[in-house]
Amino acid sequence: MPVFRDRQHFFNVMSTLFNRLNAMPNATDDFINSGLTIRLRCHAPEVTTVIYTEEGNELHVIEETEGGINRQVDLELEMTADLIHQIWMDEVRLRDALFRGDIRIKGSPFRVLHLAELFRTAEEIYPDIYTTVNN
C-alpha cells in the first residue's frame, strides 16, 4: 500500500516539510546559494512538485500542474513517492538509490550534490512531520 493516499496528501507533507526547513537557520543555505530549480516527479501517486528560490532566502515548493511552470528547471529527479519517503525516514540511503538507478536524473548529476545537506536535514525532521500531517 502506498505511503501517500493521494496527490494532495503528498503535497501537504512536502509543503509542511519545506516550511519547516525554511524556518531552520542555515538548513537551506546550500540550496539557496545554488540558485537551482528542481522538478521532483513522483509516481504512486502521480505528482510533480517544483522546488525553487526567488528573491530572499526561502525555498518555495509548488505543485506543477499540466500546464507546467514558467521557469527553467535545472535538475529533474524522478522516483516513486514511497522512495522519497523511505529516504527521509532513513530507511534507504540517497546514494544507494542513486547508484541503483531508482532515481532518474535529468540534468547534471553533479547538481544533486547541492541537495545533500538539504536532504540530510530533511531526514532529521521528516518523521515528525509525516506523523503530524497524518494525524
N, C-alpha and C positions, 0 to 999 in steps of 0.2 A: 504494500500500500504506500503511495507517495507521501512524503513528509508534508507537502503543502496541499491543502484542499483544492485550491484554485488560484488563478492569476492574482486576484485581489489579496488573498492570504499571503502569497509570496511577496507582493509589493508592500503590504503593510509591515511585514517583518523587515524588508530591506530599508524602507523609509525610516523605521524606528532605529535600526542599526546605524544608518548614516547620520541621523540626527544626533545620536549619542556620540558617534565618532567626532562629529564637528564640535561637540561640547568639551571634548577632552584636549587639554593643551598638548600640542605637538603631534597628536595622533595622525593628522592628515598632512603634515608639512611636506613630506617627500612627494606625495601625490600632487599636492597643490603646486609645488615648485616645478614639477614636471610639465604642467600645463596640458596633460593628456586628456583626451575624451575617450572613454571606454564604452563599448557596447557589450553588454552581458546578455547573451541569448541563451535562454534556458528551455529545457524540454521537460514535460510531465510535472507541472503544467507548462504550456507554451506561453512564455512571457519574455519580453525583451525590455531591458532597462538600459538607460544611458547614464553614466556617471561622469560628471564634468565639474570644472570650476569656472567661475566668472570673476568679475571684479570683486575684490575682497578675499577673504581667506576661508571660504566654505566650500565643501563639496555639495553638489546637488545630485539627486537621483530622481529620474523621471521615468515613467513607463512610456516606451516608444510605441506609438500606435501604428496602424498600417500605413499611414501617410508618411512615416519617417520623421526625421528632425532636420532642421536647417543648420546642422553643424557637421563639420568634417570629423569623422571618427578616426582616431589614431590607432586603435587596437580593438579587436573584437575577440571575445572569448565565448566559446560555445560549449555547453555541458548540460547535464541533467540538473534540475533543481535539487534533487537529492544529493548530488555530488557536492555542490557548494555548501549545502547544509552539513554534510559529513566533514568537509574540510574545516569549516568554522566550529564544529563540535569537537575538533581534534581527533576524529576517527580515521581520517585519511590525510596524508601529508600532501600539500600542494605540489611539491617537487615530484613525488611519486605519480600523482595524477597527470602531471605534465609529461613525464617521461613515458608513461604507459599509453599516452595518446588519448586519455579520457577527456582532456580539454583540447578542443581545436582552437587554434590561434590564427587569426588573420591580421597581418601586420608584423612588425619586427618582434621576434620572441624576446629580444633583449629589453624591450619596453616593459615586459612583465616584471622585471626587477624593480620598477617603480612601485609595484603593488605589494612587494614583500612586507614592508613594515606595516602597511595598512591591513593586510591580511592577518599578520601576527596579532595586531591589536584587536582586530575583529574576533579572532579566536578567543581572546580573553573575555569579551563581553557578550558575545553572541548567545551562549547557552542561556543566560539570564533573560536576554531579550526575547528569544524564541519562547521560553516558558511564559514570560509576561504577556506576550501577544496572544498566546494560545489560551490564556485564562480569561 
